């Protein structure tokens, strides 16, 4: 499939995600900017445009992730996989603090 995401596929991704960012769990209703339908495995890295490889992402998460699947852990400086919303359990890797700050619990987070 091409990297273009058709309207019906975008609707499926939004419905499956419940209009919540699959990376940080921010609801679309709390944001003015429309969330992106993101390739988990980027199209430039041969990621397919299929439901299994698409996730709903708020603008901040989409721009920070960009076309990457790995990043440097700020503590160990090791290259680690980024959170994968189809494979990884969100609560194992992230937590919201009482001050509404998203904190990673693991290198993936």
C-alpha positions as CSV (number, residue, x, y, z in Angstrom):
1,X,0.0,0.0,0.0
2,X,1.1,3.6,-0.6
3,X,1.8,5.9,2.4
4,X,-1.4,7.9,1.6
5,X,-4.0,7.2,4.3
6,X,-7.5,7.2,2.9
7,X,-10.5,8.7,4.8
8,X,-12.0,5.3,5.7
9,X,-8.7,4.0,7.1
10,X,-8.2,7.2,9.1
11,X,-11.8,6.8,10.5
12,X,-11.0,3.3,11.5
13,X,-7.8,4.3,13.3
14,X,-9.6,7.2,15.1
15,X,-12.5,4.9,16.2
16,X,-10.1,2.2,17.4
17,X,-8.1,4.7,19.4
18,X,-11.3,6.3,20.9
19,X,-10.0,9.7,19.7
20,X,-7.2,9.5,22.2
21,X,-3.5,9.8,21.3
22,X,-2.1,6.3,21.4
23,X,1.3,7.5,22.6
24,X,0.4,9.9,25.5
25,X,-3.3,9.2,26.0
26,X,-4.3,12.8,25.5
27,X,-7.9,13.1,24.3
28,X,-8.6,14.8,21.0
29,X,-11.4,16.7,22.8
30,X,-8.9,18.6,24.9
31,X,-6.9,19.9,21.8
32,X,-7.7,22.3,19.0
33,X,-5.3,20.8,16.6
34,X,-6.5,17.7,14.8
35,X,-4.6,14.5,15.7
36,X,-2.5,12.8,13.1
37,X,-2.8,9.3,11.8
38,X,0.8,8.1,12.2
39,X,2.8,5.3,10.7
40,X,4.3,3.4,13.7
41,X,6.9,1.9,11.4
42,X,7.6,4.9,9.2
43,X,6.7,4.7,5.5
44,X,10.2,5.9,4.7
45,X,11.4,2.7,6.5
46,X,9.1,0.5,4.5
47,X,6.3,0.7,7.0
48,X,3.0,-0.3,5.5
49,X,-0.2,1.7,5.4
50,X,-2.3,-0.9,7.2
51,X,-4.4,-0.7,10.3
52,X,-1.8,-2.6,12.3
53,X,0.9,-0.1,11.5
54,X,-1.2,3.1,12.1
55,X,-1.8,4.9,15.4
56,X,-3.6,8.1,16.3
57,X,-1.1,10.7,17.6
58,X,-1.5,14.1,19.0
59,X,0.5,16.8,17.2
60,X,3.2,16.9,19.9
61,X,3.8,13.1,19.9
62,X,3.7,13.0,16.1
63,X,6.3,15.7,15.7
64,X,8.6,14.3,18.4
65,X,8.4,10.8,17.1
66,X,8.8,11.9,13.4
67,X,10.1,9.1,11.2
68,X,12.0,7.3,14.1
69,X,11.5,4.0,15.8
70,X,14.5,4.4,18.1
71,X,16.0,7.1,20.3
72,X,18.8,7.6,22.8
73,X,17.8,6.9,26.4
74,X,18.6,10.2,28.2
75,X,20.0,8.3,31.2
76,X,22.1,5.5,29.7
77,X,22.7,7.0,26.2
78,X,21.9,3.6,24.7
79,X,19.8,3.5,21.5
80,X,16.4,2.0,22.5
81,X,13.1,1.2,20.7
82,X,10.4,3.8,21.0
83,X,7.0,2.9,22.5
84,X,5.0,0.8,20.0
85,X,1.3,1.2,20.7
86,X,0.4,-2.2,19.1
87,X,3.1,-4.2,21.0
88,X,3.8,-2.4,24.2
89,X,1.6,-1.9,27.3
90,X,1.3,1.8,28.0
91,X,1.1,1.6,31.8
92,X,4.3,-0.4,31.9
93,X,6.2,2.4,30.2
94,X,4.5,5.6,31.2
95,X,2.7,7.3,34.1
96,X,1.0,10.7,34.5
97,X,2.1,12.6,37.7
98,X,-0.3,14.4,39.9
99,X,1.0,17.6,38.3
100,X,-0.1,16.3,34.8
101,X,3.4,15.6,33.6
102,X,3.9,12.5,31.5
103,X,6.9,10.5,32.8
104,X,8.6,7.5,31.3
105,X,9.0,4.5,33.6
106,X,11.3,2.5,31.3
107,X,13.8,3.4,28.6
108,X,11.0,2.7,26.0
109,X,8.9,5.3,27.8
